[in-house]
């Protein structure tokens, strides 16, 4: 079965711009989480969505937002980009309950 | 709140064993283990739940010590394919009501297996 699909794979944006990243989970996976990965900070939790509702949010500024659609696809948006937002953004989906996550290949965002 | 992984890096020769530890300062509900190879997405290895049994597949297994709030990943007779960065992710009671999920990750343990 198809894995978690993230688009685009790479993005280069200028400071102050905004960006939207997309994630299509594995069919049947209703929980979608987003993570930011950087060499210094490791994996940082952004938010988790289930049934179009944000269930949990990490310690990121309000410039980071997301949403989930009725088909479980999710998007995250970062407004007013800063240089420090450069990172690999990973989306992960899972079944409901105590299951592991399946990660997408990520979107590599570079802010210049 | 971030779990502490040790060691930070390990270099092995093929066939050697390794243990990676993940310790939390808060009570644990579950511990996830993942492996990430350079330029790739993290891949799920296993999840251990509070009160659950030790898990494993092939030559990779893990344990969960609730009293010590610690999990250990055991890599036996390592293979070249085991190389990568191993992450533990922890879930704590407060975040496990209903479907709420929030993994807090360790900084990873880099494992290199050489021929």
Interface residues (C-beta under 8 A of the other chain):
Chain A: X4 X31 X33 X35 X42 X43 X44 X45 X48 X50 X55 X56 X58 X90 X94 X96 X98 X99 X100 X101 X102 X103 X104 X105 X106
Chain B: X2 X30 X32 X34 X40 X41 X42 X43 X44 X45 X46 X47 X49 X87 X89 X95 X98 X99 X100 X101 X102 X103 X104 X105 X106 X107 X108
